[in-house]
């Protein structure tokens, strides 16, 4: 007997001979010129603090972390990344868009 969660992963199995068909292969990253990144200014659920949000990244978490680190160094600010989104503390939209365009990404402002 095995149970699966909605994400497709095995939660529990009582079969001692059970072989999982799930692999941990990461998603291959799209080249930068095929990535459509959107740069938002956001302050929802952040106690009024303003952050710059970069969405639309498609690729492995390791490359997302590398891009996050480059953006934090370029802006001189803190931040984090997860689920294909990068958060940079403060309003750095223009600086981030020019940086991403020079790196070959398609980037544009989004939101109001």
NUNUTOR-448651 format. One record per atom (N, C-alpha, C, CB): residue number from 1; residue in one letter; atom name; x, y, z. Coordinates in nm, 2 decimals. Atoms other than C-alpha are relative to their C-alpha. Glycine has a CB too. Example, Ala and Ser with C-alpha at 12.3 -4.5 7.8 and 13.67 -1.06 7.14 Angstrom:
// NUNUTOR-448651
- 1; a; N; 0.09; -0.12; 0.00
- 1; a; CA; 1.23; -0.45; 0.78
- 1; a; C; 0.09; 0.12; 0.00
- 1; a; CB; -0.10; 0.00; 0.12
- 2; s; N; -0.09; -0.11; 0.00
- 2; s; CA; 1.37; -0.11; 0.71
- 2; s; C; -0.08; 0.11; 0.08
- 2; s; CB; 0.04; 0.05; -0.14
//
This chain:
// NUNUTOR-448651
- 1; x; N; 0.08; -0.12; 0.00
- 1; x; CA; 0.00; 0.00; 0.00
- 1; x; C; 0.09; 0.12; 0.00
- 1; x; CB; -0.10; 0.00; 0.12
- 2; x; N; -0.07; -0.12; -0.01
- 2; x; CA; 0.13; 0.34; -0.08
- 2; x; C; -0.10; 0.12; -0.02
- 2; x; CB; 0.11; 0.00; -0.12
- 3; x; N; 0.09; -0.12; 0.01
- 3; x; CA; -0.02; 0.69; -0.05
- 3; x; C; 0.08; 0.10; -0.07
- 3; x; CB; -0.04; 0.04; 0.14
- 4; x; N; -0.07; -0.11; 0.07
- 4; x; CA; 0.06; 0.98; -0.27
- 4; x; C; -0.07; 0.13; 0.03
- 4; x; CB; 0.00; -0.02; -0.16
- 5; x; N; 0.06; -0.13; -0.02
- 5; x; CA; 0.01; 1.35; -0.20
- 5; x; C; -0.03; 0.06; -0.13
- 5; x; CB; 0.10; 0.09; 0.08
- 6; x; N; 0.05; -0.07; 0.13
- 6; x; CA; -0.13; 1.59; -0.46
- 6; x; C; 0.12; 0.04; -0.09
- 6; x; CB; -0.08; 0.12; 0.03
- 7; x; N; -0.12; -0.04; 0.08
- 7; x; CA; 0.23; 1.68; -0.57
- 7; x; C; 0.06; -0.12; -0.07
- 7; x; CB; 0.10; 0.06; 0.09
- 8; x; N; -0.05; 0.12; 0.07
- 8; x; CA; 0.29; 1.32; -0.68
- 8; x; C; 0.11; -0.08; 0.08
- 8; x; CB; 0.05; 0.03; -0.13
- 9; x; N; -0.11; 0.07; -0.08
- 9; x; CA; 0.55; 1.22; -0.41
- 9; x; C; -0.06; -0.10; 0.09
- 9; x; CB; 0.08; 0.11; 0.08
- 10; x; N; 0.04; 0.11; -0.10
- 10; x; CA; 0.53; 0.91; -0.19
- 10; x; C; 0.01; 0.05; 0.14
- 10; x; CB; 0.09; -0.13; -0.03
- 11; x; N; 0.00; -0.03; -0.14
- 11; x; CA; 0.44; 0.98; 0.16
- 11; x; C; 0.03; -0.12; 0.09
- 11; x; CB; -0.14; 0.06; 0.05
- 12; x; N; -0.01; 0.12; -0.08
- 12; x; CA; 0.43; 0.63; 0.30
- 12; x; C; -0.02; -0.13; -0.08
- 12; x; CB; -0.09; 0.00; 0.12
- 13; x; N; 0.02; 0.13; 0.07
- 13; x; CA; 0.47; 0.27; 0.17
- 13; x; C; 0.04; -0.11; 0.10
- 13; x; CB; 0.09; 0.00; -0.13
- 14; x; N; -0.03; 0.12; -0.09
- 14; x; CA; 0.45; -0.06; 0.36
- 14; x; C; 0.06; -0.11; -0.08
- 14; x; CB; -0.13; -0.05; 0.06
- 15; x; N; -0.05; 0.10; 0.09
- 15; x; CA; 0.58; -0.26; 0.06
- 15; x; C; 0.16; 0.01; 0.01
- 15; x; CB; -0.04; 0.02; -0.14
- 16; x; N; -0.15; -0.01; -0.02
- 16; x; CA; 0.95; -0.35; 0.14
- 16; x; C; 0.07; -0.01; -0.14
- 16; x; CB; 0.05; -0.12; 0.08
- 17; x; N; -0.06; 0.01; 0.14
- 17; x; CA; 1.01; -0.41; -0.24
- 17; x; C; -0.04; 0.12; -0.08
- 17; x; CB; -0.03; -0.13; -0.07
- 18; x; N; 0.05; -0.12; 0.07
- 18; x; CA; 0.87; -0.07; -0.34
- 18; x; C; 0.11; 0.07; -0.07
- 18; x; CB; -0.09; 0.09; 0.09
- 19; x; N; -0.10; -0.08; 0.07
- 19; x; CA; 1.07; 0.11; -0.61
- 19; x; C; -0.07; 0.13; -0.05
- 19; x; CB; 0.05; -0.08; -0.13
- 20; x; N; 0.06; -0.13; 0.04
- 20; x; CA; 0.99; 0.48; -0.66
- 20; x; C; 0.04; 0.03; -0.14
- 20; x; CB; 0.05; 0.11; 0.10
- 21; x; N; -0.03; -0.04; 0.13
- 21; x; CA; 0.96; 0.60; -1.01
- 21; x; C; 0.02; 0.15; -0.01
- 21; x; CB; -0.12; -0.04; -0.09
- 22; x; N; -0.02; -0.15; -0.01
- 22; x; CA; 1.02; 0.96; -0.90
- 22; x; C; 0.15; 0.02; -0.01
- 22; x; CB; -0.07; 0.06; 0.12
- 23; x; N; -0.14; -0.04; 0.01
- 23; x; CA; 1.35; 1.11; -1.00
- 23; x; C; 0.02; 0.14; 0.05
- 23; x; CB; 0.06; -0.01; -0.14
- 24; x; N; -0.02; -0.13; -0.05
- 24; x; CA; 1.51; 1.42; -0.85
- 24; x; C; 0.07; 0.09; -0.10
- 24; x; CB; 0.09; -0.01; 0.13
- 25; x; N; -0.06; -0.08; 0.10
- 25; x; CA; 1.62; 1.56; -1.18
- 25; x; C; -0.06; 0.14; 0.00
- 25; x; CB; -0.02; -0.06; -0.14
- 26; x; N; 0.05; -0.14; 0.00
- 26; x; CA; 1.60; 1.94; -1.17
- 26; x; C; -0.04; 0.04; -0.14
- 26; x; CB; 0.11; 0.09; 0.06
- 27; x; N; 0.05; -0.05; 0.13
- 27; x; CA; 1.43; 2.13; -1.44
- 27; x; C; 0.12; 0.07; -0.07
- 27; x; CB; -0.12; 0.09; 0.02
- 28; x; N; -0.11; -0.07; 0.07
- 28; x; CA; 1.68; 2.25; -1.70
- 28; x; C; -0.05; 0.14; -0.02
- 28; x; CB; 0.03; -0.07; -0.14
- 29; x; N; 0.03; -0.14; 0.01
- 29; x; CA; 1.70; 2.62; -1.72
- 29; x; C; -0.02; 0.05; -0.15
- 29; x; CB; 0.11; 0.09; 0.07
- 30; x; N; 0.01; -0.06; 0.13
- 30; x; CA; 1.58; 2.81; -2.02
- 30; x; C; 0.11; 0.10; -0.02
- 30; x; CB; -0.14; 0.07; -0.02
- 31; x; N; -0.10; -0.11; 0.02
- 31; x; CA; 1.84; 3.04; -2.18
- 31; x; C; -0.06; 0.13; 0.04
- 31; x; CB; 0.05; 0.00; -0.15
- 32; x; N; 0.05; -0.13; -0.05
- 32; x; CA; 1.82; 3.40; -2.05
- 32; x; C; -0.09; 0.07; -0.11
- 32; x; CB; 0.11; 0.08; 0.03
- 33; x; N; 0.08; -0.07; 0.09
- 33; x; CA; 1.68; 3.53; -2.38
- 33; x; C; -0.14; -0.05; -0.02
- 33; x; CB; 0.07; 0.00; -0.14
- 34; x; N; 0.13; 0.06; 0.00
- 34; x; CA; 1.38; 3.30; -2.35
- 34; x; C; -0.08; 0.02; 0.13
- 34; x; CB; 0.00; -0.14; -0.04
- 35; x; N; 0.07; -0.02; -0.13
- 35; x; CA; 1.29; 3.40; -1.99
- 35; x; C; -0.06; 0.13; 0.00
- 35; x; CB; 0.11; -0.01; 0.11
- 36; x; N; 0.08; -0.13; -0.01
- 36; x; CA; 1.02; 3.66; -1.95
- 36; x; C; -0.01; 0.03; 0.15
- 36; x; CB; -0.14; -0.01; -0.07
- 37; x; N; 0.00; -0.04; -0.14
- 37; x; CA; 1.09; 3.82; -1.61
- 37; x; C; -0.08; 0.12; 0.02
- 37; x; CB; 0.14; 0.01; 0.06
- 38; x; N; 0.08; -0.12; -0.04
- 38; x; CA; 0.85; 4.07; -1.45
- 38; x; C; 0.05; 0.05; 0.13
- 38; x; CB; -0.15; -0.04; 0.00
- 39; x; N; -0.05; -0.06; -0.12
- 39; x; CA; 0.97; 4.31; -1.19
- 39; x; C; -0.11; 0.09; 0.06
- 39; x; CB; 0.12; 0.09; -0.04
- 40; x; N; 0.11; -0.07; -0.07
- 40; x; CA; 0.71; 4.43; -0.94
- 40; x; C; 0.05; 0.08; 0.12
- 40; x; CB; -0.10; -0.11; 0.05
- 41; x; N; -0.02; -0.07; -0.13
- 41; x; CA; 0.70; 4.67; -0.65
- 41; x; C; -0.11; -0.05; 0.09
- 41; x; CB; 0.00; 0.16; -0.01
- 42; x; N; 0.10; 0.07; -0.08
- 42; x; CA; 0.53; 4.49; -0.36
- 42; x; C; 0.01; 0.04; 0.14
- 42; x; CB; 0.01; -0.15; -0.02
- 43; x; N; -0.01; -0.02; -0.14
- 43; x; CA; 0.44; 4.56; 0.00
- 43; x; C; -0.11; -0.07; 0.07
- 43; x; CB; -0.01; 0.15; 0.03
- 44; x; N; 0.11; 0.08; -0.06
- 44; x; CA; 0.15; 4.32; 0.07
- 44; x; C; 0.06; -0.10; 0.09
- 44; x; CB; -0.08; -0.07; -0.11
- 45; x; N; -0.04; 0.10; -0.10
- 45; x; CA; 0.19; 4.10; 0.38
- 45; x; C; 0.15; 0.02; 0.05
- 45; x; CB; -0.02; -0.14; -0.05
- 46; x; N; -0.14; -0.02; -0.04
- 46; x; CA; 0.52; 4.27; 0.46
- 46; x; C; 0.01; 0.12; 0.10
- 46; x; CB; 0.09; 0.03; -0.12
- 47; x; N; 0.01; -0.11; -0.10
- 47; x; CA; 0.41; 4.52; 0.73
- 47; x; C; 0.03; 0.14; -0.06
- 47; x; CB; 0.09; -0.03; 0.12
- 48; x; N; -0.02; -0.13; 0.06
- 48; x; CA; 0.43; 4.81; 0.49
- 48; x; C; 0.14; 0.02; -0.06
- 48; x; CB; -0.02; 0.11; 0.10
- 49; x; N; -0.13; -0.01; 0.05
- 49; x; CA; 0.79; 4.74; 0.39
- 49; x; C; -0.01; -0.02; -0.15
- 49; x; CB; 0.10; -0.10; 0.06
- 50; x; N; 0.00; 0.01; 0.14
- 50; x; CA; 0.86; 4.78; 0.02
- 50; x; C; 0.11; -0.10; -0.05
- 50; x; CB; 0.02; 0.14; -0.07
- 51; x; N; -0.10; 0.09; 0.06
- 51; x; CA; 1.03; 4.50; -0.18
- 51; x; C; -0.02; 0.00; -0.15
- 51; x; CB; -0.02; -0.15; 0.06
- 52; x; N; 0.01; 0.02; 0.14
- 52; x; CA; 1.11; 4.45; -0.54
- 52; x; C; -0.01; -0.15; -0.03
- 52; x; CB; 0.13; 0.06; -0.08
- 53; x; N; 0.03; 0.14; 0.02
- 53; x; CA; 0.97; 4.12; -0.66
- 53; x; C; 0.03; -0.04; -0.15
- 53; x; CB; -0.14; -0.04; 0.04
- 54; x; N; -0.03; 0.04; 0.13
- 54; x; CA; 1.11; 3.94; -0.97
- 54; x; C; -0.06; -0.14; -0.02
- 54; x; CB; 0.15; -0.01; -0.03
- 55; x; N; 0.07; 0.12; 0.02
- 55; x; CA; 0.88; 3.67; -1.10
- 55; x; C; 0.02; -0.05; -0.15
- 55; x; CB; -0.15; 0.01; 0.02
- 56; x; N; -0.01; 0.06; 0.13
- 56; x; CA; 0.88; 3.43; -1.40
- 56; x; C; 0.12; -0.08; -0.03
- 56; x; CB; -0.02; 0.11; -0.10
- 57; x; N; -0.12; 0.07; 0.03
- 57; x; CA; 1.21; 3.26; -1.36
- 57; x; C; -0.03; -0.15; -0.01
- 57; x; CB; 0.11; 0.02; 0.11
- 58; x; N; 0.02; 0.15; 0.02
- 58; x; CA; 1.21; 2.90; -1.50
- 58; x; C; 0.14; -0.06; 0.00
- 58; x; CB; -0.08; -0.02; -0.13
- 59; x; N; -0.13; 0.07; 0.00
- 59; x; CA; 1.50; 2.68; -1.40
- 59; x; C; 0.02; -0.06; 0.14
- 59; x; CB; 0.11; 0.09; -0.03
- 60; x; N; -0.03; 0.06; -0.13
- 60; x; CA; 1.66; 2.50; -1.11
- 60; x; C; 0.03; 0.10; 0.11
- 60; x; CB; 0.13; -0.09; -0.02
- 61; x; N; -0.01; -0.08; -0.12
- 61; x; CA; 1.68; 2.64; -0.76
- 61; x; C; 0.14; 0.06; 0.01
- 61; x; CB; -0.04; -0.07; 0.12
- 62; x; N; -0.14; -0.04; -0.01
- 62; x; CA; 2.06; 2.66; -0.78
- 62; x; C; 0.02; 0.13; -0.09
- 62; x; CB; 0.10; -0.11; -0.04
- 63; x; N; -0.02; -0.12; 0.09
- 63; x; CA; 2.05; 2.91; -1.08
- 63; x; C; -0.09; 0.12; 0.05
- 63; x; CB; -0.04; -0.04; -0.14
- 64; x; N; 0.08; -0.11; -0.06
- 64; x; CA; 1.77; 3.11; -0.90
- 64; x; C; 0.08; 0.06; 0.11
- 64; x; CB; -0.14; -0.06; 0.05
- 65; x; N; -0.09; -0.05; -0.11
- 65; x; CA; 2.00; 3.14; -0.60
- 65; x; C; 0.11; 0.08; -0.05
- 65; x; CB; 0.05; -0.12; 0.09
- 66; x; N; -0.11; -0.07; 0.06
- 66; x; CA; 2.29; 3.25; -0.82
- 66; x; C; -0.05; 0.14; -0.05
- 66; x; CB; 0.06; -0.08; -0.11
- 67; x; N; 0.05; -0.13; 0.05
- 67; x; CA; 2.08; 3.52; -0.98
- 67; x; C; -0.04; 0.09; 0.11
- 67; x; CB; -0.12; -0.02; -0.10
- 68; x; N; 0.03; -0.08; -0.12
- 68; x; CA; 1.95; 3.63; -0.64
- 68; x; C; 0.12; 0.06; 0.06
- 68; x; CB; -0.07; -0.09; 0.10
- 69; x; N; -0.12; -0.05; -0.06
- 69; x; CA; 2.30; 3.67; -0.51
- 69; x; C; 0.06; 0.11; -0.09
- 69; x; CB; 0.11; -0.11; 0.01
- 70; x; N; -0.05; -0.10; 0.09
- 70; x; CA; 2.41; 3.87; -0.82
- 70; x; C; -0.09; 0.13; 0.02
- 70; x; CB; -0.01; -0.04; -0.15
- 71; x; N; 0.09; -0.11; -0.02
- 71; x; CA; 2.10; 4.10; -0.78
- 71; x; C; 0.02; 0.07; 0.13
- 71; x; CB; -0.14; -0.04; -0.02
- 72; x; N; -0.02; -0.06; -0.13
- 72; x; CA; 2.16; 4.15; -0.41
- 72; x; C; 0.13; 0.08; 0.01
- 72; x; CB; 0.00; -0.11; 0.11
- 73; x; N; -0.13; -0.07; 0.00
- 73; x; CA; 2.53; 4.24; -0.47
- 73; x; C; -0.01; 0.13; -0.09
- 73; x; CB; 0.10; -0.09; -0.06
- 74; x; N; 0.01; -0.12; 0.09
- 74; x; CA; 2.43; 4.48; -0.76
- 74; x; C; -0.08; 0.11; 0.07
- 74; x; CB; -0.07; -0.04; -0.13
- 75; x; N; 0.09; -0.10; -0.06
- 75; x; CA; 2.16; 4.66; -0.55
- 75; x; C; 0.06; 0.04; 0.14
- 75; x; CB; -0.14; -0.05; 0.02
- 76; x; N; -0.05; -0.03; -0.14
- 76; x; CA; 2.36; 4.65; -0.22
- 76; x; C; -0.11; -0.01; 0.10
- 76; x; CB; 0.06; 0.14; 0.00
- 77; x; N; 0.11; 0.01; -0.09
- 77; x; CA; 2.06; 4.52; -0.04
- 77; x; C; -0.02; -0.15; 0.03
- 77; x; CB; -0.13; 0.05; -0.07
- 78; x; N; 0.03; 0.14; -0.03
- 78; x; CA; 1.92; 4.20; 0.12
- 78; x; C; -0.11; -0.05; -0.08
- 78; x; CB; -0.03; -0.01; 0.15
- 79; x; N; 0.11; 0.06; 0.08
- 79; x; CA; 1.67; 3.96; -0.02
- 79; x; C; 0.00; -0.15; 0.02
- 79; x; CB; 0.01; 0.03; -0.14
- 80; x; N; 0.01; 0.14; 0.00
- 80; x; CA; 1.57; 3.60; -0.07
- 80; x; C; -0.06; -0.05; -0.12
- 80; x; CB; -0.09; -0.04; 0.13
- 81; x; N; 0.06; 0.06; 0.12
- 81; x; CA; 1.44; 3.36; -0.33
- 81; x; C; -0.06; -0.14; 0.04
- 81; x; CB; 0.10; -0.02; -0.11
- 82; x; N; 0.06; 0.13; -0.01
- 82; x; CA; 1.20; 3.06; -0.35
- 82; x; C; -0.12; 0.00; -0.10
- 82; x; CB; -0.04; -0.03; 0.14
- 83; x; N; 0.11; 0.02; 0.09
- 83; x; CA; 0.94; 2.92; -0.58
- 83; x; C; 0.00; 0.08; -0.13
- 83; x; CB; -0.13; 0.03; 0.07
- 84; x; N; -0.02; -0.07; 0.13
- 84; x; CA; 1.08; 3.09; -0.89
- 84; x; C; -0.02; 0.15; 0.02
- 84; x; CB; -0.11; -0.04; -0.09
- 85; x; N; 0.01; -0.15; -0.03
- 85; x; CA; 1.05; 3.44; -0.72
- 85; x; C; 0.13; 0.05; 0.07
- 85; x; CB; -0.13; 0.03; 0.07
- 86; x; N; -0.11; -0.06; -0.07
- 86; x; CA; 1.33; 3.67; -0.60
- 86; x; C; -0.05; 0.13; 0.06
- 86; x; CB; 0.12; 0.03; -0.10
- 87; x; N; 0.03; -0.12; -0.08
- 87; x; CA; 1.27; 3.93; -0.33
- 87; x; C; 0.12; 0.08; 0.03
- 87; x; CB; -0.08; -0.03; 0.13
- 88; x; N; -0.11; -0.09; -0.04
- 88; x; CA; 1.50; 4.23; -0.30
- 88; x; C; -0.05; 0.11; 0.08
- 88; x; CB; 0.08; 0.05; -0.13
- 89; x; N; 0.05; -0.10; -0.09
- 89; x; CA; 1.45; 4.47; -0.01
- 89; x; C; 0.02; 0.14; -0.06
- 89; x; CB; 0.07; -0.01; 0.14
- 90; x; N; -0.01; -0.14; 0.05
- 90; x; CA; 1.37; 4.82; -0.12
- 90; x; C; -0.05; 0.01; -0.15
- 90; x; CB; 0.14; 0.05; 0.01
- 91; x; N; 0.05; -0.03; 0.13
- 91; x; CA; 1.26; 4.98; -0.45
- 91; x; C; 0.12; 0.01; -0.09
- 91; x; CB; -0.09; 0.13; -0.01
- 92; x; N; -0.12; 0.01; 0.10
- 92; x; CA; 1.53; 4.88; -0.71
- 92; x; C; -0.04; -0.04; -0.14
- 92; x; CB; 0.11; -0.09; 0.06
- 93; x; N; 0.05; 0.04; 0.13
- 93; x; CA; 1.31; 4.83; -1.01
- 93; x; C; 0.09; 0.04; -0.12
- 93; x; CB; -0.14; 0.05; -0.02
- 94; x; N; -0.07; -0.05; 0.12
- 94; x; CA; 1.50; 5.04; -1.26
- 94; x; C; 0.14; -0.06; -0.01
- 94; x; CB; 0.01; 0.15; 0.00
- 95; x; N; -0.13; 0.05; -0.01
- 95; x; CA; 1.84; 4.92; -1.14
- 95; x; C; 0.00; -0.15; -0.04
- 95; x; CB; 0.06; 0.01; 0.14
- 96; x; N; 0.01; 0.14; 0.03
- 96; x; CA; 1.73; 4.55; -1.16
- 96; x; C; -0.03; -0.03; -0.15
- 96; x; CB; -0.11; -0.06; 0.09
- 97; x; N; 0.04; 0.02; 0.15
- 97; x; CA; 1.57; 4.58; -1.51
- 97; x; C; 0.12; 0.03; -0.09
- 97; x; CB; -0.11; 0.10; -0.04
- 98; x; N; -0.12; -0.02; 0.09
- 98; x; CA; 1.89; 4.73; -1.66
- 98; x; C; 0.10; -0.11; 0.02
- 98; x; CB; 0.06; 0.14; 0.04
- 99; x; N; -0.10; 0.11; -0.02
- 99; x; CA; 2.10; 4.46; -1.49
- 99; x; C; -0.05; -0.12; -0.07
- 99; x; CB; 0.01; -0.02; 0.15
- 100; x; N; 0.04; 0.12; 0.07
- 100; x; CA; 1.88; 4.18; -1.62
- 100; x; C; 0.01; 0.01; -0.15
- 100; x; CB; -0.15; -0.02; 0.04
- 101; x; N; -0.01; -0.01; 0.14
- 101; x; CA; 1.87; 4.32; -1.97
- 101; x; C; 0.15; -0.01; -0.05
- 101; x; CB; -0.05; 0.14; -0.04
- 102; x; N; -0.14; 0.02; 0.04
- 102; x; CA; 2.25; 4.34; -1.98
- 102; x; C; 0.05; -0.14; 0.01
- 102; x; CB; 0.09; 0.09; 0.09
- 103; x; N; -0.03; 0.14; -0.01
- 103; x; CA; 2.26; 3.98; -1.87
- 103; x; C; -0.07; -0.09; -0.11
- 103; x; CB; -0.04; -0.05; 0.14
- 104; x; N; 0.07; 0.07; 0.11
- 104; x; CA; 2.04; 3.89; -2.17
- 104; x; C; -0.14; -0.05; 0.03
- 104; x; CB; 0.08; -0.12; -0.03
- 105; x; N; 0.13; 0.03; -0.03
- 105; x; CA; 1.71; 3.84; -1.99
- 105; x; C; -0.10; 0.09; -0.06
- 105; x; CB; -0.02; -0.01; 0.15
- 106; x; N; 0.11; -0.09; 0.04
- 106; x; CA; 1.38; 3.98; -2.12
- 106; x; C; -0.07; 0.04; 0.13
- 106; x; CB; -0.11; -0.07; -0.10
- 107; x; N; 0.06; -0.04; -0.12
- 107; x; CA; 1.26; 4.19; -1.83
- 107; x; C; -0.08; 0.13; -0.02
- 107; x; CB; 0.11; 0.03; 0.11
- 108; x; N; 0.08; -0.13; 0.01
- 108; x; CA; 0.99; 4.46; -1.79
- 108; x; C; -0.07; 0.02; 0.13
- 108; x; CB; -0.10; -0.01; -0.11
- 109; x; N; 0.08; -0.03; -0.12
- 109; x; CA; 0.80; 4.64; -1.52
- 109; x; C; -0.14; -0.05; -0.01
- 109; x; CB; 0.00; 0.16; 0.02
- 110; x; N; 0.14; 0.05; -0.01
- 110; x; CA; 0.47; 4.50; -1.41
- 110; x; C; -0.07; 0.06; 0.12
- 110; x; CB; 0.00; -0.16; 0.01
- 111; x; N; 0.07; -0.06; -0.11
- 111; x; CA; 0.20; 4.61; -1.18
- 111; x; C; -0.03; 0.14; -0.02
- 111; x; CB; 0.07; -0.02; 0.13
- 112; x; N; 0.04; -0.14; 0.01
- 112; x; CA; 0.07; 4.96; -1.11
- 112; x; C; 0.10; 0.09; 0.02
- 112; x; CB; -0.11; 0.02; 0.09
//
